[in-house]
């Protein structure tokens, strides 16, 4: 999510490379984020090749912000 928060849309391959995970692992994470509607998915063809990109949705941005707030509160307690 942090990558999606600072980029408009990010292609599957770029996410995979930046996170250094397998296709299957990334697909599992994307599926979980889609389930909660935290990401938007854009599918298109570039030439004759399929291309899928992802962006943080409004709900995803809100949830990520709440997550960061919770982490900050946790840190301040210690």
N, C-alpha and C positions, 0 to 999 in steps of 0.2 A: 504494500500500500504506500509506503514512503516514496517509492519510485514513481508511482502514479500520482502522488500528491504534487510533485514538482514538474510534471510533464503533462502536456495536453493529452496525447495519445502515445502509447508505447507498444511496439510490435512484439509478438510472442517471442521471436528470436532474440530481440534485444533484452527482454526480461530474463529469458533463459541464460543468456550470456552474463548479464550483470549479477544475477543471483547464483550462478554456477550450480544449477540443478538440472535434473533430467527432464525430458519432455513430460513424462508421466507425473513426476512430482509437481511440476508447475501446473499441469492440467488439473490435478487434484486441488491445489490451492485456488485456482481460478474458479473451479466448480463451486467451492465453498463460498467464495466471494460473490459469485453470481446468485447463489441461493438466497443470500441476504440483500441482494440488489445493491451491493457496495461498489460494483463496477459496471461500466457500460462497455459493450462489445461492438466493434465495427468490423464487419467482414466485407472484403472486396477482392477484386482480382487486380494484380499488378502484372500487366502483360497477360500471360496465360496461367500465372501461378496464383493460388489463393493466398491471401494476406489477412491476418487477423490482428487487430490492435485493441488495446484496452485503455480505459480512462476511469478515474475515480468518479463515481456518481455523487450527487448532492448528499444522499444518505451515507455513502462511504466516507466522504469528507467529514461529515458530522461525527460519525462513529470513530473515525481516526482521531479527530480532535478530542473527543471524550476519552479515548484510550490514553492519549498523551497527558491529558489533565489528570487522569487517575494515576499514571506513573509519577507525575510530579508530586501529587499528594503523598504517595507512598514514600518517595525519596525524602520529603520534608519531615515525615514522621520519625525518621531514624536519626 
